[in-house]
Amino acid sequence: MLERQNGTNQRVVMTITTFADIDAARQFGAQLVEAQLVACVNLVPGVESIYRWKGKVEKEPEIIAVMKTTENRLEDLEAWVQEKHPYYEPEFLVLPVDAGASGYLGWVRESVGREES
């Protein structure tokens, strides 16, 4: 059954970061799941990023990591990413999830290990 996430402080959100190599992405993702900062990490290899860095346009292959967590874990997750990510300035974007399967959203909330009302 579809759950709309209006009015809850345990809103599930998706976050995104990127990595230069799959082994680093796998290790990072496993550590995040183990630490219960995220419920799941999807690794999407084979993307090419084009960006400006220090005045120069760069093109690099990357792996996108899509992470599912809750709003009340975001501060801890961002601090962890900033401290442990191999990039000097890692991408960290938060995408809202307006609705989703209630069972899946409940699983995410349970998996991140914080039940706050």
N, C-alpha and C positions, 0 to 999 in steps of 0.2 A: 504494500500500500504506500502511496506517495505521501511523504511528510513534507509539509512546508515549514521552514525553520523560523517563522515569525515569533518573536517574543521569547526566545530561549537564549540563555547565556552560555550554552554549550554548543553553539553553532559550529557545524562542521565546515571547514574551509579547505581549499587546495592551495598549496604553495609550490613555487617553481624555483629551481636552481639549475645550473648547468655544470658539466665536467668535461675535461679534455680527454679522459680515457675511461673505458668501461670498468676496469679493475678498481680504480679509485671510486667511481660512482657506486659500484656494488658494495665495497667496504663501507663507504659512508652511509649508504642506505641501510645496511644491516645494523650498523651501530645506532642509527636513529630509531629503528624499530625496537632493538634490544633495550634502549633507554626509555622506551614508551613515549617518545616525543612525537612520533607519527605512528599511524596504524599501518600504513602501506606506502611503499615507494614504487612507482612505475618508472622504469628506465627506458627511454626512447632514443636508441642510437641512430646514427646516420643523418643527423641534421648538420647544416652548415650555417654558422653564425657569421654575419657581416656587421662590423661595428667599428666605431672610431675609438681608438685608445691612444692617448698622449699625442693627439694631433694627426695620427695616421690611420687610414682605413685598413682594417684587418679582416681576413677571411680564415676561419678555422673550423675544422670538424669538431662537433661537440655531441654530448649526450645530455638530453633533457631529463631531469628528475622531477616527476610530479608527485608531491607528497600530500597525504590526507591527514589532517589533524583537527583540533578544535581551537576556537578563538582563545580559550583560556590556557592553551599551551603555546601560543604564538611567541610570547616574550622569551620563554625558555628556548624554544626552537631557534629563533633568530639569533640569540646569544650563542648557542651551540654552533650554528652554521658560521657565524662571523669568526668564532675562535678556531674552528677545526677545518674549515674549507681550504683547499689548496690554492684557490685564487686570492690575489691581493684584494680585489673588490668583488666578492661573489654576488651574483644575481640572487635576489630574494624578493619574490613577488607573492602577494596574497590575493587569491581570487575567491570571491564569495560563492557559496553554493546556496541558491535560493530554495531548492527542494531536492529530494532524492528518495530512494526506497527506504522506508522507515527501518527495516531490518539492517540494511547496510549502514545507515547513519548511526544506529544504536551500536553496531559493532565497532565503528570508528571511535565513538565516545568511550566505550568500554576498553578498547585496546590502548588508548593513550593514558589510562590509569588515573584519571582524575574525575571524581564524581563531585562536582560543586553545583549547588543549586542557586 
